[in-house]
Amino acid sequence: GVQLNRMCGSGQQAINFASAGVLAGDYEVAIGCGVEMMGTVQMGSDTDLFNKEPTEFKKTFPYKLIHQGVSAELMAEKYGVKRPECDAYAAQSHEKAAAAIA
């Protein structure tokens, strides 16, 4: 087993590990999953950054903290990704998943 901490990406990273193992021939079957506990565990609890005074924290934290939705909008704007393209890709992904399950 493996324990990892990739914050909101932990479940996705676990799936990446599992699928890489299957593709490499290391496993016939693998389970990759994650559980997020952001409502229980304070953000940054695995670092001492949050134990500092707010002004000191802002000086030492390497990134500007913004909401994930705002981050997604900024990336879409930067890379020219349009909402209809995202919706079409999502719909195609769901169709493939439904076909795989059937």
Backbone as JSON Lines, residues from 0, in Angstrom:
{"i":0,"aa":"G","n":[0.81,-1.18,0.0],"ca":[0.0,0.0,0.0],"c":[0.85,1.25,0.0]}
{"i":1,"aa":"V","n":[0.23,2.34,-0.35],"ca":[0.9,3.63,-0.43],"c":[0.02,4.68,0.23]}
{"i":2,"aa":"Q","n":[0.63,5.53,1.0],"ca":[-0.09,6.69,1.54],"c":[0.56,7.92,0.93]}
{"i":3,"aa":"L","n":[-0.26,8.85,0.46],"ca":[0.29,10.06,-0.13],"c":[-0.54,11.26,0.26]}
{"i":4,"aa":"N","n":[0.04,12.42,0.11],"ca":[-0.67,13.66,0.41],"c":[-0.44,14.63,-0.74]}
{"i":5,"aa":"R","n":[-1.4,14.69,-1.64],"ca":[-1.35,15.64,-2.73],"c":[-2.52,16.61,-2.62]}
{"i":6,"aa":"M","n":[-2.94,16.86,-1.38],"ca":[-4.08,17.71,-1.08],"c":[-5.28,17.28,-1.94]}
{"i":7,"aa":"C","n":[-5.86,18.15,-2.7],"ca":[-7.06,17.81,-3.46],"c":[-6.78,16.82,-4.59]}
{"i":8,"aa":"G","n":[-5.53,16.6,-4.93],"ca":[-5.18,15.68,-6.0],"c":[-4.84,14.28,-5.54]}
{"i":9,"aa":"S","n":[-5.04,13.98,-4.26],"ca":[-4.63,12.67,-3.73],"c":[-5.36,11.51,-4.4]}
{"i":10,"aa":"G","n":[-6.67,11.63,-4.59],"ca":[-7.42,10.57,-5.23],"c":[-6.97,10.35,-6.66]}
{"i":11,"aa":"Q","n":[-6.76,11.44,-7.39],"ca":[-6.29,11.34,-8.77],"c":[-4.9,10.72,-8.83]}
{"i":12,"aa":"Q","n":[-4.01,11.09,-7.91],"ca":[-2.67,10.52,-7.9],"c":[-2.72,9.02,-7.6]}
{"i":13,"aa":"A","n":[-3.6,8.62,-6.69],"ca":[-3.75,7.2,-6.38],"c":[-4.19,6.42,-7.61]}
{"i":14,"aa":"I","n":[-5.11,6.98,-8.38],"ca":[-5.57,6.33,-9.62],"c":[-4.43,6.28,-10.63]}
{"i":15,"aa":"N","n":[-3.64,7.35,-10.72],"ca":[-2.49,7.34,-11.63],"c":[-1.49,6.24,-11.26]}
{"i":16,"aa":"F","n":[-1.2,6.11,-9.96],"ca":[-0.3,5.04,-9.5],"c":[-0.85,3.67,-9.88]}
{"i":17,"aa":"A","n":[-2.14,3.46,-9.6],"ca":[-2.75,2.16,-9.86],"c":[-2.73,1.83,-11.35]}
{"i":18,"aa":"S","n":[-3.12,2.78,-12.2],"ca":[-3.16,2.51,-13.64],"c":[-1.76,2.3,-14.2]}
{"i":19,"aa":"A","n":[-0.77,3.03,-13.69],"ca":[0.61,2.84,-14.15],"c":[1.09,1.44,-13.8]}
{"i":20,"aa":"G","n":[0.72,0.95,-12.63],"ca":[1.1,-0.41,-12.24],"c":[0.48,-1.46,-13.14]}
{"i":21,"aa":"V","n":[-0.79,-1.26,-13.52],"ca":[-1.46,-2.2,-14.43],"c":[-0.79,-2.16,-15.8]}
{"i":22,"aa":"L","n":[-0.56,-0.96,-16.31],"ca":[0.06,-0.81,-17.63],"c":[1.48,-1.4,-17.67]}
{"i":23,"aa":"A","n":[2.19,-1.31,-16.56],"ca":[3.56,-1.84,-16.49],"c":[3.57,-3.36,-16.33]}
{"i":24,"aa":"G","n":[2.4,-3.94,-16.07],"ca":[2.33,-5.37,-15.88],"c":[2.63,-5.81,-14.46]}
{"i":25,"aa":"D","n":[2.73,-4.86,-13.54],"ca":[2.99,-5.2,-12.15],"c":[1.76,-5.76,-11.45]}
{"i":26,"aa":"Y","n":[0.56,-5.35,-11.9],"ca":[-0.68,-5.8,-11.28],"c":[-1.65,-6.23,-12.37]}
{"i":27,"aa":"E","n":[-2.48,-7.21,-12.05],"ca":[-3.6,-7.54,-12.93],"c":[-4.76,-6.62,-12.64]}
{"i":28,"aa":"V","n":[-4.97,-6.36,-11.35],"ca":[-6.07,-5.5,-10.9],"c":[-5.52,-4.57,-9.82]}
{"i":29,"aa":"A","n":[-5.92,-3.33,-9.85],"ca":[-5.49,-2.37,-8.83],"c":[-6.66,-1.47,-8.47]}
{"i":30,"aa":"I","n":[-6.67,-1.01,-7.26],"ca":[-7.7,-0.08,-6.8],"c":[-7.0,1.21,-6.41]}
{"i":31,"aa":"G","n":[-7.44,2.3,-7.0],"ca":[-6.91,3.61,-6.65],"c":[-8.06,4.49,-6.19]}
{"i":32,"aa":"C","n":[-7.93,5.07,-5.03],"ca":[-9.0,5.92,-4.52],"c":[-8.44,6.91,-3.52]}
{"i":33,"aa":"G","n":[-9.25,7.84,-3.11],"ca":[-8.81,8.83,-2.14],"c":[-9.98,9.34,-1.33]}
{"i":34,"aa":"V","n":[-9.69,9.85,-0.18],"ca":[-10.69,10.45,0.7],"c":[-10.19,11.83,1.09]}
{"i":35,"aa":"E","n":[-10.99,12.82,0.87],"ca":[-10.61,14.18,1.24],"c":[-11.32,14.56,2.53]}
{"i":36,"aa":"M","n":[-10.6,15.18,3.43],"ca":[-11.15,15.55,4.73],"c":[-10.91,17.04,5.01]}
{"i":37,"aa":"M","n":[-11.11,17.89,4.02],"ca":[-10.82,19.31,4.19],"c":[-11.7,19.95,5.26]}
{"i":38,"aa":"G","n":[-12.87,19.38,5.51],"ca":[-13.71,19.92,6.56],"c":[-13.25,19.54,7.96]}
{"i":39,"aa":"T","n":[-12.37,18.53,8.04],"ca":[-11.89,18.04,9.32],"c":[-10.45,18.47,9.6]}
{"i":40,"aa":"V","n":[-9.62,18.44,8.56],"ca":[-8.19,18.74,8.71],"c":[-7.91,20.12,8.15]}
{"i":41,"aa":"Q","n":[-7.34,20.97,8.95],"ca":[-7.06,22.34,8.54],"c":[-6.1,22.36,7.36]}
{"i":42,"aa":"M","n":[-6.37,23.22,6.37],"ca":[-5.48,23.38,5.24],"c":[-4.09,23.77,5.74]}
{"i":43,"aa":"G","n":[-3.07,23.07,5.26],"ca":[-1.71,23.37,5.66],"c":[-1.27,22.7,6.93]}
{"i":44,"aa":"S","n":[-2.08,21.74,7.43],"ca":[-1.74,21.11,8.7],"c":[-0.46,20.28,8.63]}
{"i":45,"aa":"D","n":[0.0,19.98,7.42],"ca":[1.23,19.21,7.28],"c":[2.46,20.1,7.09]}
{"i":46,"aa":"T","n":[2.32,21.37,7.4],"ca":[3.43,22.31,7.28],"c":[3.36,23.32,8.43]}
{"i":47,"aa":"D","n":[4.43,24.02,8.68],"ca":[4.41,25.03,9.73],"c":[4.03,26.41,9.21]}
{"i":48,"aa":"L","n":[3.72,26.51,7.92],"ca":[3.38,27.81,7.34],"c":[2.2,28.47,8.04]}
{"i":49,"aa":"F","n":[1.23,27.66,8.47],"ca":[0.01,28.21,9.03],"c":[0.15,28.55,10.52]}
{"i":50,"aa":"N","n":[1.27,28.19,11.11],"ca":[1.51,28.52,12.52],"c":[2.12,29.9,12.69]}
{"i":51,"aa":"K","n":[2.27,30.62,11.6],"ca":[2.88,31.95,11.64],"c":[1.8,33.02,11.71]}
{"i":52,"aa":"E","n":[2.2,34.2,12.1],"ca":[1.29,35.34,12.07],"c":[0.84,35.57,10.63]}
{"i":53,"aa":"P","n":[-0.38,36.08,10.4],"ca":[-0.87,36.26,9.03],"c":[0.06,37.06,8.13]}
{"i":54,"aa":"T","n":[0.65,38.12,8.64],"ca":[1.54,38.91,7.78],"c":[2.8,38.13,7.43]}
{"i":55,"aa":"E","n":[3.31,37.35,8.37],"ca":[4.5,36.53,8.11],"c":[4.16,35.4,7.14]}
{"i":56,"aa":"F","n":[2.96,34.83,7.29],"ca":[2.52,33.77,6.38],"c":[2.51,34.27,4.95]}
{"i":57,"aa":"K","n":[1.94,35.46,4.73],"ca":[1.86,36.01,3.38],"c":[3.24,36.23,2.77]}
{"i":58,"aa":"K","n":[4.21,36.57,3.59],"ca":[5.57,36.79,3.09],"c":[6.24,35.49,2.68]}
{"i":59,"aa":"T","n":[5.94,34.39,3.39],"ca":[6.66,33.14,3.16],"c":[5.93,32.15,2.28]}
{"i":60,"aa":"F","n":[4.61,32.27,2.14],"ca":[3.88,31.31,1.32],"c":[4.16,31.61,-0.15]}
{"i":61,"aa":"P","n":[4.57,30.6,-0.94],"ca":[5.04,30.88,-2.29],"c":[3.95,31.2,-3.33]}
{"i":62,"aa":"Y","n":[2.68,30.98,-3.0],"ca":[1.63,31.17,-3.99],"c":[0.53,32.07,-3.46]}
{"i":63,"aa":"K","n":[-0.13,32.76,-4.38],"ca":[-1.3,33.54,-4.02],"c":[-2.46,32.55,-3.85]}
{"i":64,"aa":"L","n":[-3.11,32.57,-2.7],"ca":[-4.22,31.66,-2.45],"c":[-5.5,32.2,-3.08]}
{"i":65,"aa":"I","n":[-6.07,31.41,-3.99],"ca":[-7.34,31.76,-4.61],"c":[-8.22,30.52,-4.65]}
{"i":66,"aa":"H","n":[-9.51,30.72,-4.77],"ca":[-10.48,29.63,-4.84],"c":[-10.24,28.8,-6.1]}
{"i":67,"aa":"Q","n":[-10.51,27.49,-6.03],"ca":[-10.29,26.61,-7.19],"c":[-11.08,27.04,-8.41]}
{"i":68,"aa":"G","n":[-12.29,27.53,-8.21],"ca":[-13.09,27.98,-9.35],"c":[-12.45,29.16,-10.05]}
{"i":69,"aa":"V","n":[-11.91,30.1,-9.27],"ca":[-11.22,31.26,-9.85],"c":[-9.96,30.78,-10.57]}
{"i":70,"aa":"S","n":[-9.26,29.85,-9.97],"ca":[-8.06,29.29,-10.59],"c":[-8.38,28.66,-11.95]}
{"i":71,"aa":"A","n":[-9.46,27.92,-12.01],"ca":[-9.87,27.28,-13.26],"c":[-10.19,28.32,-14.32]}
{"i":72,"aa":"E","n":[-10.88,29.38,-13.92],"ca":[-11.21,30.45,-14.88],"c":[-9.95,31.12,-15.4]}
{"i":73,"aa":"L","n":[-8.97,31.36,-14.52],"ca":[-7.72,31.98,-14.94],"c":[-6.94,31.09,-15.92]}
{"i":74,"aa":"M","n":[-6.91,29.79,-15.63],"ca":[-6.21,28.87,-16.54],"c":[-6.93,28.78,-17.89]}
{"i":75,"aa":"A","n":[-8.26,28.75,-17.87],"ca":[-9.02,28.7,-19.12],"c":[-8.73,29.94,-19.96]}
{"i":76,"aa":"E","n":[-8.68,31.09,-19.31],"ca":[-8.39,32.32,-20.03],"c":[-6.97,32.3,-20.59]}
{"i":77,"aa":"K","n":[-6.02,31.88,-19.79],"ca":[-4.61,31.85,-20.2],"c":[-4.39,30.93,-21.4]}
{"i":78,"aa":"Y","n":[-5.03,29.77,-21.38],"ca":[-4.8,28.77,-22.43],"c":[-5.88,28.76,-23.51]}
{"i":79,"aa":"G","n":[-6.82,29.69,-23.45],"ca":[-7.83,29.8,-24.49],"c":[-8.84,28.67,-24.52]}
{"i":80,"aa":"V","n":[-9.13,28.09,-23.37],"ca":[-10.11,26.99,-23.29],"c":[-11.49,27.6,-23.1]}
{"i":81,"aa":"K","n":[-12.41,27.23,-23.97],"ca":[-13.77,27.77,-23.92],"c":[-14.71,26.79,-23.25]}
{"i":82,"aa":"R","n":[-15.73,27.31,-22.61],"ca":[-16.68,26.48,-21.87],"c":[-17.36,25.43,-22.74]}
{"i":83,"aa":"P","n":[-17.83,25.77,-23.95],"ca":[-18.45,24.72,-24.78],"c":[-17.5,23.55,-25.07]}
{"i":84,"aa":"E","n":[-16.21,23.83,-25.23],"ca":[-15.23,22.76,-25.46],"c":[-15.15,21.84,-24.23]}
{"i":85,"aa":"C","n":[-15.12,22.46,-23.05],"ca":[-15.07,21.68,-21.81],"c":[-16.32,20.83,-21.65]}
{"i":86,"aa":"D","n":[-17.48,21.42,-21.92],"ca":[-18.74,20.69,-21.79],"c":[-18.79,19.51,-22.77]}
{"i":87,"aa":"A","n":[-18.34,19.72,-24.01],"ca":[-18.34,18.65,-25.0],"c":[-17.39,17.52,-24.58]}
{"i":88,"aa":"Y","n":[-16.23,17.9,-24.06],"ca":[-15.26,16.89,-23.6],"c":[-15.84,16.1,-22.43]}
{"i":89,"aa":"A","n":[-16.49,16.79,-21.5],"ca":[-17.09,16.11,-20.35],"c":[-18.2,15.16,-20.8]}
{"i":90,"aa":"A","n":[-19.03,15.61,-21.73],"ca":[-20.11,14.76,-22.23],"c":[-19.55,13.51,-22.91]}
{"i":91,"aa":"Q","n":[-18.5,13.69,-23.7],"ca":[-17.87,12.55,-24.37],"c":[-17.28,11.57,-23.35]}
{"i":92,"aa":"S","n":[-16.68,12.11,-22.29],"ca":[-16.11,11.27,-21.24],"c":[-17.2,10.44,-20.56]}
{"i":93,"aa":"H","n":[-18.34,11.07,-20.27],"ca":[-19.46,10.35,-19.64],"c":[-20.02,9.28,-20.58]}
{"i":94,"aa":"E","n":[-20.09,9.58,-21.86],"ca":[-20.57,8.6,-22.82],"c":[-19.64,7.38,-22.87]}
{"i":95,"aa":"K","n":[-18.34,7.63,-22.86],"ca":[-17.37,6.53,-22.87],"c":[-17.49,5.69,-21.59]}
{"i":96,"aa":"A","n":[-17.66,6.36,-20.47],"ca":[-17.8,5.64,-19.2],"c":[-19.06,4.78,-19.21]}
{"i":97,"aa":"A","n":[-20.17,5.33,-19.7],"ca":[-21.42,4.58,-19.76],"c":[-21.27,3.37,-20.69]}
{"i":98,"aa":"A","n":[-20.59,3.55,-21.8],"ca":[-20.38,2.44,-22.73],"c":[-19.5,1.36,-22.11]}
{"i":99,"aa":"A","n":[-18.51,1.78,-21.35],"ca":[-17.61,0.82,-20.7],"c":[-18.33,0.01,-19.63]}
{"i":100,"aa":"I","n":[-19.27,0.64,-18.94],"ca":[-20.01,-0.03,-17.88],"c":[-21.05,-1.0,-18.45]}
{"i":101,"aa":"A","n":[-21.63,-0.62,-19.58],"ca":[-22.72,-1.43,-20.18],"c":[-22.26,-2.78,-20.67]}
